[in-house]
């Protein structure tokens, strides 16, 4: 009986994609150096692995809610992030950011690396407004 319970538990764990708790993402958003509202002007993607894409976005800043790097309204920024589009069976971990679409308006949480910005709160870094 004990073996059946253990096998059932392991099998269930394989098929249940565990997400990080919401408070983890909220904390990351609060600590993000950049909190902006943007409109996506251009978007491109490329394969960067067997099951991963790298996205490069050119965006115009519509509103600055917080900026450690001194961003201002109407600044143009480049955002680069990756998204795994096929997780292995049994994968457990944080969610991936959504795909930013051209002309979409988003509330974003970012951090800067050199001249490029990247997601600061994993799967909760981008929220579409319209």
Secondary structure, DSSP 4 states (H G I P E B T S, - for coil): -HHHHHHHHHHHHHHS-PPPPHHHHHHHHHH-SEEEEEEEEEEEEEEEETTEEEEEEEEEEEEEEEETT---TT-EEEEEEEEESSPPTT--SPPPPPPP-TT-EEEEEEEEETTEEEESSGGGSEEE--
